[in-house]
Amino acid sequence: MNKSGFAILTTLVILSCAHKAPPLFKDRVKPKLQKIQSLNNRQVQFVFSEDIDTLGLTPDWFTITSKEETLGIITLYPSLSASELVAVTEPQSKTEYDVTGWAFDTAQNKGTFSASFIGSTTPDTIAPRIVDYSKGHNQHDFKIAFSEAMDTSFLEYYIIPKKNLTPVWLNLRVCRFTPEAPSESLHYDTTYYLFIKNGVRDISGNTPLPFITSVTPDSIPPPFQLKAEVHLNDTIVKNGYALLKKPHIAGITFVKDGIFSFTVQDTGAYEVEVISGEYSGSARIRVDTTNIINLEHKKKNLDNIIN
């Protein structure tokens, strides 16, 4: 065998051995509970030494007891990171609770723990936030995720233009809106809006800020921006709602710092109505012009207009 052939053979042997070599390192360190505290009368925070496998996480792994009771755990979910878990409990008492249980890290190492904390009677007053949601093009339904466990028995919302979509809670924090029938599926060449004014709450009754998002099944988003300023006696209107009509309600968006914007399919004229507190106004506006809508002291009911 010549030198060139020998060099090639040697390289192949080295590569073959390297391919069959076992992993250099396997995580065998068990997760440890580093901190536990009651955030309020319905939430207990657990901080671990590393990320926890949250996909298989179940309240059955944790037990919270006092001398008087076993405190029910409604759900568990990651907080700021996968190493911080929040347990949503039944109302707590101002007493010492003992906690035992286990959790798996992402390498499936099982760590057991035993700890204690003082329960809280301070009510949960923190409003939930929507932390993830469907938006933009190539979307065939709506999906929203909240920062904490929600009251899944209560949800009021609008789909604009009107479609009969049913909310399906995937867990206590994530909800998907699905068509009641095939005919209620979202159509192409249309932008749909999900509007939640004050129709959702967490398990303590706190409500998030009003929320609007829009989607379209189209692979390419609508090409034009329909914009306008909103004035009241030559003063910029800070906030409110803008309703797109064509001629029925076709869209909704927020007025922020006196400006609103819709994405639309063409450059034709659109009727837009704006409501801000006890003031309202409307105008016919176009994509290719500078648009201003002036409000007057005329109170209108937003819900009645959408319905």
N, C-alpha and C positions, 0 to 999 in steps of 0.2 A: 504493500500500500504506500502510495507516495505521501509526501508531507501534507499536501492540500486535502487529500481524502481523509487522512488521520485527524486533521483539525476540524473538519466538518463532523466526523463521527463523534469526536470529543464534545463538541458543542451540543449535538443532539442528546447525548447522554446526560449532560449537565442540565439541559432544559427539561428533560424527562424527569429527572430526580427532583428538580425544583418544583415541577408541577405536582408531584405526588407528596411533597413535604407537608407535614401537618401544620396547622396554624401556629404561629409563633406565640400567641397569647390567647387564653380563654378567660373571660370574666367569671370569676368564682366568688366575688365579694358580695355578701348579702346586704340588701338595703337596710338602713337603720333609721329609726324614728329619732329625729333630733329635737323637735319642738312640737308642742301641742298647746292650743289656746282657743278659748271661746271667743268668737268675733261678735256675737249677739245671741239672743235667746233661741235662734234657729240654726246657727252655723258654727261649726267647729273646724278649725284649720289644723292640718297635719303637715309637718315639713320633714321630708326624708333626706337622706344623705345623697341620693341620686334619683334619676328619673324612674318613675313607676310605670309598669305596663298597664295603661288605663283601658285598653280594649277589653280585657277580661275582668275588670274591676267590678266587684259586687259588694253591696252593704253587708252581706252575710259574713264577710271576712272580718268585720269589726264588731265588737260588742262594747257597749257603754252602760255601766251600771252604777247605782248609788246604793246607800243602805235602804232606800225606800222603793226604788224602781229600776227597771231596765228601760233605758231611754231609746225609743225607736229611731232608727236611721232610715230616712226616706230615700236618699240617694247619695252617691259619691261622685265627684267629678274633679278634674284638674283645675287649679286656680290660675295663678300667673305663669306656672310652668308645670311640667309633668312630675316634678319633685314635690309640688305643693298640692295637697288634696283638700277639698272642702266637703265635710259631711253635713248634709241638711237633716236636722233632727226634729223630733217633736219638741214643743216648748220646754225649755230647761228650767231648772230651779237654781237658786243661789246656794249650791251645795257642792261637795266634792264628788266627782265622778271618776271611776276607774275604767280604763280602756285596755282591752286586750285584742290581739288580732294578728294578721299577717298581710303581707303584700309581696308581689313579685316585681323584680326589676325587668328591664327590657331584655336581659339575657336569661330570664326565667329563674334567677336565683330567688329563693323564698326567704324572706326575713320576718321573724316574729317580733312582737313588741308588747310591752306592758308599761303603762304610764297612767298619770292622773291629771285632772285639771279642775278648776272651779267653774261651775256653770254660770251663765249670765241670765239676768232678767231684763237686760236692755233690749228694747224692740229693734228689729231690723228695719231701718228707715232708708237704706241705700237703694236707689232706683236701679233696676236692671238695665243693661245696655245690649243693643244688638251688635254683636261682634263679627258676624259674617252673614252675607246675604247674596242672592242671585242678582246680577246686574248686567246690562249690556246685551250684545248680540250673541247668537248661537245658544240661546237659552229657551227651553221649552216648558219651563214651569218656574215657580218661585220657591225658594228655600231660605229660611232665616235661622240663625243660631243666636241664642241669648247668653249673657255672661253668667247666669245663675239659673237655678231651678224655677220653673214657671208653674202657675196654676193652669193646667191644661184643660180645665173645665170651662174656661172663659177666654174667648177670642172673637173680637169683632173687627171687621176689615172691609175694605172696598177693593174690587178689581175693576180697573177702568182701562178700556171700554169693558162693559159688564161681561163677565164670564162666570159660570157656576163652578167654582173651584172649592174643593173640600180640604180643610186643614187636617193633616195627618201628623201627629206628634211621633217622631222617631224615638225620642226619649223626652225627659223633662226639660230639655234645653233646645232641641232642634225640631223645627216644624217644616213640613213640605206641603205645598198646596197642589192637589192633583185634580184633574177634570172629573166631574161627576159622571160624564158620559163622553164617548169619543167626539161627539158634536161640540163639546165644550172645550176641546183642545185649542191652544193658542194658534192663531192663523199667521201665515207669513204676510209680509207687507204691512204689519201692524205693530205698533209699540204698545205694550201693556204696562199698567202701573199698579203697584200694590201700595195701598195707603192704610196705615194704622194710626188713628188719631189718639185715642186713649182706651183702646179696646183690648188691652192685654195687661197682665199683672203677674208679679212673682208670688210665691206662696205666702208672703207676708202682706200682700195687697199693694205693694209699691208698683207704680207704673212708669215705663220709660217715656222719653220725649217722643212726640209724633214722628212718624217714620214714613218715607216714600222711597221706593226704588222702581226702576223700569227695566223691562226685558223685551227682546224681540227674537223670534225663531230665525230671523234672517241671518245668513252668514256674514253679511256686510251691514254695518250700522247705518241708520238713516243719514243722508249726506249733508243736511242743512241745519243750521242753528237759528231758531226763531227767538230773538231777544227783545227785551224792553226794559225801560226804567219805570219805576212807580213813584209818583209824586203826590203830595198833599199840600196844597197852597205853596208850591215852589220848594217844598221841603222833601227830601228823600224819605220814603217810607222804609223803615228798618226791616220789618218782617211781615209775613202774611202768606197767603196761598194764591197761586195763579191757576186758573182752570182753562184748559184748551177746549174749544168747541168747534165741531165740524159736521153738522150743526149740533149734535148731541155731545155730551161731555166725552172727550177723547183722551184727556190727559190731565195730570195735576203735578204741580211742583211747588217748592218753597220760594217765597220772595226773601232774599237775603241781602241786606244792606242796599235795598232799593232796586235790585236787579233779579230777573228770572230768565230762564232759558229752557226751550224745548228742542229736542231733535225731531225734525219733520222730514217727510219724503219729497216735498216739492216746494216751490217758491210762491205758491198761491197765497191768497189772503186768508187769515185765520182770525176768528173771533176769540178774544181772551177776556175773561172776567177775573178781577182781583178782589180779594176780601182780606181786610186787615182790621181786626177788632170790630168797631162800630162803623167802619168806613168801607166803601166798595166803589168799584168803577169798572167800565169795560171799554174796549176799543177793538177796531179791526186793524190788524197789524200784518206786516209782511217781512220776509227774510231780508230783502234787499233795501230796507229803509231804516232810518233811525226812529225808533218807536218809544213813545211816552204815554203812559196811562195815568190819568189824573183821577184821584179818588174824591168822593164827597161823603158827607155825613149821612150815610144810608146803610143801616145795619141789615145784613143778610145772613141766613142760616146756611152754613156750608154743607151740612148733612142733607138738608132738604134739596139743595141744588144738585148734589151728586145722585141722590135717589131719584 
